[in-house]
Amino acid sequence: MSDLTVIQISDTHIRAAGDPIHNGVDSHANLVRVLDRLRAAGGRVDALVLSGDLTDIGDAAAYRRLRETLEPAAAELGAQIVYVMGNHDERGAFGTELLGLTLSPDRPHDYVREVAGLRVIALDSTIPGRHDGRLEPSQLQWLADELRTPAPRGTLLAVHHPPLRSALAAARILKLHNTDDLADVVAGTDVRMIVSGHHHLTSAGSLAGIPVWIGPAVAYRIDAMAAAGRQQATDGFGFTRIDVIGAAFVATAVEVTAATQLYDRDEAAELARLAVLTPDHR
């Protein structure tokens, strides 16, 4: 089977046009820059996984703005889109505007997408009206039933609240409560990686021996080493490139914040130079 590339885009916090967040941050402009970066790279993108907090206040206009920005880019890239609920999202508007549901029930938005043999599962960890998370027994049973049959390329599980403990006080308050229950379900299955957002920083851990990746946010970045007694954020942002290479899943954080470029070299010439330096290269 050929290799796959999945792009994780998290915590976009889109608002209606002209309504910025946190001291003027234009999260929509950040998303446009991410999509422009994907177009410019010119490589294969099989899926775009948006891992929650897609809008900032869950209004229908913001979901429409997100969809109108994202879907043309996905079509150009040839990528499927997987939308995942976050604590800033609203189930009714999310279901209507992004999933095309004619009715918007209060039930969680859990579903499966098949991407060239890779199973991507969107799991809704939200509790309506709250910012912490929980997975209901019915959701865990649904997930267990889905995972009984392995997928050809394994499973990528996307859930907004990270199923990890954290040393950060705010993350402990806004945690996923029943992480151990999720661990019991995914242990020994074909889940190869769990991707999350929510924390607005980049980090990694494991659950039941499965890698857990917390992707960078598009809206802004929380400082994981803030000054004592302070909670601080910056305007940094990025996305995650997840490559499925054979049986391996490799996550790479990609910075999109403006920075000084140190060099811009011809790729073919640079690879040729490196090959000379590494004569036993395979």
C-alpha positions as CSV (number, residue, x, y, z in Angstrom):
1,M,0.0,0.0,0.0
2,S,1.2,3.5,-0.7
3,D,2.0,6.0,2.1
4,L,-0.7,8.3,3.4
5,T,-0.6,11.9,4.8
6,V,-3.2,13.2,7.2
7,I,-3.1,16.9,8.3
8,Q,-4.4,17.6,11.8
9,I,-5.8,21.2,12.2
10,S,-6.9,22.0,15.7
11,D,-8.5,24.7,17.7
12,T,-9.3,27.1,14.9
13,H,-11.7,29.1,17.1
14,I,-13.3,30.8,14.0
15,R,-15.7,33.7,14.6
16,A,-17.9,35.6,12.2
17,A,-16.1,38.1,9.9
18,G,-14.9,41.2,11.7
19,D,-15.0,39.5,15.2
20,P,-11.4,38.7,16.3
21,I,-10.4,36.8,19.5
22,H,-8.0,37.8,22.3
23,N,-6.7,41.2,21.6
24,G,-7.3,41.1,17.9
25,V,-6.1,37.6,16.8
26,D,-7.6,36.8,13.4
27,S,-7.9,33.1,13.7
28,H,-9.5,32.9,10.2
29,A,-6.4,34.5,8.7
30,N,-4.3,32.0,10.5
31,L,-6.4,29.1,9.0
32,V,-6.0,30.7,5.5
33,R,-2.2,30.7,6.0
34,V,-2.2,27.0,7.0
35,L,-4.2,26.1,3.9
36,D,-1.9,28.2,1.7
37,R,1.0,26.3,3.2
38,L,-0.5,23.0,2.3
39,R,-1.2,24.1,-1.3
40,A,2.3,25.4,-1.7
41,A,3.8,22.1,-0.4
42,G,2.3,20.4,-3.4
43,G,2.4,17.0,-1.7
44,R,-0.3,14.3,-1.2
45,V,-2.8,15.1,1.5
46,D,-5.4,12.3,2.1
47,A,-7.4,13.8,4.9
48,L,-7.8,17.0,7.0
49,V,-8.7,16.2,10.6
50,L,-10.1,19.2,12.5
51,S,-9.8,18.1,16.1
52,G,-12.2,20.4,17.9
53,D,-12.9,24.0,18.9
54,L,-13.6,24.7,15.3
55,T,-15.5,27.9,16.2
56,D,-15.1,30.1,19.3
57,I,-18.7,30.4,20.4
58,G,-20.5,27.8,18.3
59,D,-22.6,30.1,16.1
60,A,-23.9,29.0,12.7
61,A,-22.3,31.9,10.8
62,A,-18.8,30.9,12.0
63,Y,-19.3,27.3,10.9
64,R,-20.4,28.4,7.5
65,R,-17.3,30.6,7.3
66,L,-15.1,27.7,8.3
67,R,-16.7,25.4,5.7
68,E,-16.5,28.0,2.9
69,T,-12.8,28.4,3.6
70,L,-11.8,24.8,4.2
71,E,-13.8,22.8,1.6
72,P,-12.5,24.4,-1.6
73,A,-8.9,23.8,-0.3
74,A,-9.7,20.2,0.6
75,A,-11.2,19.7,-2.9
76,E,-8.0,21.2,-4.5
77,L,-5.8,18.9,-2.3
78,G,-8.0,15.8,-2.9
79,A,-8.4,15.4,0.8
80,Q,-11.4,14.1,2.9
81,I,-12.4,16.3,5.9
82,V,-13.1,14.9,9.3
83,Y,-14.8,17.4,11.7
84,V,-14.5,16.7,15.5
85,M,-16.4,18.4,18.2
86,G,-14.7,20.5,20.8
87,N,-15.8,22.2,24.0
88,H,-16.3,25.6,22.2
89,D,-18.5,24.0,19.6
90,E,-22.3,23.6,19.8
91,R,-23.7,20.3,18.7
92,G,-26.8,21.6,16.9
93,A,-25.0,24.1,14.7
94,F,-22.0,21.7,14.2
95,G,-24.3,18.9,13.0
96,T,-26.4,21.2,10.7
97,E,-23.6,23.3,9.2
98,L,-20.7,20.8,9.0
99,L,-22.2,17.3,8.9
100,G,-25.3,18.2,6.9
101,L,-27.7,16.7,9.4
102,T,-31.3,17.7,8.8
103,L,-32.0,17.2,12.5
104,S,-29.6,18.3,15.2
105,P,-30.0,15.9,18.1
106,D,-28.2,16.4,21.4
107,R,-26.4,13.1,21.1
108,P,-22.6,13.1,20.5
109,H,-21.3,13.4,17.0
110,D,-19.3,10.2,16.8
111,Y,-18.6,8.7,13.3
112,V,-16.1,6.9,11.1
113,R,-14.4,7.9,7.8
114,E,-12.4,5.5,5.7
115,V,-9.3,7.1,4.1
116,A,-7.6,4.7,1.6
117,G,-7.7,1.8,4.1
118,L,-7.0,4.0,7.2
119,R,-10.0,4.2,9.6
120,V,-10.4,7.7,11.1
121,I,-12.8,7.8,14.1
122,A,-14.2,11.1,15.3
123,L,-15.1,10.8,19.0
124,D,-17.1,13.6,20.7
125,S,-15.7,14.1,24.2
126,T,-17.7,17.2,24.9
127,I,-20.2,17.9,27.8
128,P,-22.7,20.5,26.6
129,G,-22.3,23.7,28.5
130,R,-18.9,22.7,30.1
131,H,-15.3,22.9,29.1
132,D,-14.1,19.6,30.6
133,G,-14.8,16.3,28.8
134,R,-16.3,12.9,29.3
135,L,-17.1,9.8,27.1
136,E,-20.5,8.3,27.9
137,P,-20.8,4.5,28.3
138,S,-22.8,4.3,25.1
139,Q,-20.0,6.0,23.2
140,L,-17.4,3.7,24.6
141,Q,-19.6,0.7,23.6
142,W,-20.0,2.1,20.1
143,L,-16.2,2.6,19.9
144,A,-15.6,-1.0,21.1
145,D,-18.0,-2.4,18.5
146,E,-16.3,-0.4,15.7
147,L,-12.8,-1.6,16.7
148,R,-13.7,-5.3,16.8
149,T,-13.0,-5.4,13.1
150,P,-9.5,-4.2,12.2
151,A,-9.0,-1.8,9.3
152,P,-6.4,-2.4,6.6
153,R,-4.2,0.5,7.6
154,G,-5.2,0.6,11.3
155,T,-7.2,3.3,13.1
156,L,-6.5,7.0,13.8
157,L,-8.7,8.1,16.7
158,A,-9.4,11.9,17.0
159,V,-10.9,13.2,20.3
160,H,-10.7,16.8,21.3
161,H,-9.8,16.4,25.1
162,P,-6.4,14.7,25.4
163,P,-6.6,11.3,27.2
164,L,-3.5,12.2,29.2
165,R,-2.6,13.6,32.6
166,S,-1.1,17.0,32.6
167,A,1.3,19.0,34.9
168,L,-0.5,22.2,33.9
169,A,-3.2,23.4,36.3
170,A,-5.6,24.6,33.7
171,A,-5.3,21.3,31.7
172,R,-6.1,19.4,34.9
173,I,-9.3,21.3,35.4
174,L,-10.4,21.0,31.7
175,K,-9.5,17.3,31.5
176,L,-11.1,14.3,30.0
177,H,-12.5,12.6,33.1
178,N,-12.7,8.9,32.3
179,T,-9.4,8.4,30.5
180,D,-9.1,4.9,32.0
181,D,-12.3,3.8,30.4
182,L,-11.0,4.8,27.0
183,A,-7.8,3.0,27.7
184,D,-9.7,-0.2,28.4
185,V,-11.5,0.1,25.1
186,V,-8.5,0.8,22.8
187,A,-6.0,-1.6,24.5
188,G,-5.1,-4.4,22.1
189,T,-7.0,-2.9,19.1
190,D,-5.7,-1.5,15.8
191,V,-5.7,2.1,17.1
192,R,-2.2,3.3,16.1
193,M,-2.4,6.9,17.2
194,I,-4.8,9.2,19.2
195,V,-4.8,12.8,18.2
196,S,-6.2,15.6,20.3
197,G,-6.2,19.4,20.7
198,H,-7.7,21.5,23.4
199,H,-4.5,22.5,25.3
200,H,-3.2,25.0,22.6
201,L,0.3,23.6,22.8
202,T,2.2,20.6,21.3
203,S,2.9,17.6,23.4
204,A,2.9,13.8,23.4
205,G,2.3,10.8,25.6
206,S,0.7,7.4,25.5
207,L,-2.5,5.6,26.5
208,A,-2.6,1.8,26.8
209,G,0.7,1.8,24.9
210,I,-0.8,3.8,22.0
211,P,0.9,7.2,21.1
212,V,-1.2,10.2,22.0
213,W,-0.4,13.5,20.1
214,I,-1.7,16.9,21.2
215,G,-1.5,19.1,18.1
216,P,-0.7,22.8,18.0
217,A,-3.6,25.2,17.8
218,V,-4.3,27.5,14.8
219,A,-5.8,30.3,17.0
220,Y,-3.0,30.9,19.5
221,R,-0.5,29.2,21.7
222,I,-0.4,28.6,25.5
223,D,3.0,29.0,27.2
224,A,3.8,25.7,28.9
225,M,6.6,27.4,30.9
226,A,4.8,30.6,31.9
227,A,6.2,32.9,34.6
228,A,5.4,31.8,38.1
229,G,1.8,32.4,39.0
230,R,0.8,33.5,35.5
231,Q,-1.1,31.9,32.6
232,Q,0.3,33.3,29.4
233,A,-0.4,32.9,25.7
234,T,1.3,34.1,22.4
235,D,0.2,34.5,18.9
236,G,2.1,31.4,17.7
237,F,0.3,28.8,15.6
238,G,0.8,25.7,13.4
239,F,-0.6,22.3,12.4
240,T,0.4,18.7,12.4
241,R,1.5,16.4,9.5
242,I,0.8,12.8,10.2
243,D,2.5,10.3,7.8
244,V,1.4,6.7,7.6
245,I,4.6,5.0,6.3
246,G,4.0,1.3,6.1
247,A,2.9,0.3,9.6
248,A,4.4,3.4,11.2
249,F,2.5,6.6,12.2
250,V,4.8,9.7,12.4
251,A,3.5,13.0,13.7
252,T,5.4,16.2,12.9
253,A,4.4,19.7,14.2
254,V,4.7,22.3,11.5
255,E,5.2,26.0,12.5
256,V,3.3,28.6,10.5
257,T,4.1,31.7,12.7
258,A,6.1,34.2,10.7
259,A,9.9,33.7,11.1
260,T,13.1,34.7,9.4
261,Q,14.1,32.2,6.7
262,L,17.6,31.0,7.0
263,Y,17.9,29.4,3.6
264,D,15.9,28.3,0.5
265,R,17.8,25.7,-1.5
266,D,16.9,23.5,-4.5
267,E,15.7,20.2,-3.1
268,A,17.2,18.0,-5.7
269,A,20.6,19.6,-5.4
270,E,20.5,19.4,-1.6
271,L,19.5,15.7,-1.7
272,A,22.4,15.0,-4.1
273,R,24.8,16.8,-1.7
274,L,23.5,14.8,1.3
275,A,23.8,11.5,-0.7
276,V,27.5,12.2,-1.3
277,L,28.0,12.7,2.4
278,T,26.2,9.5,3.2
279,P,27.4,6.9,0.6
280,D,25.7,3.9,2.3
281,H,22.3,5.7,2.1
282,R,19.4,3.4,1.4
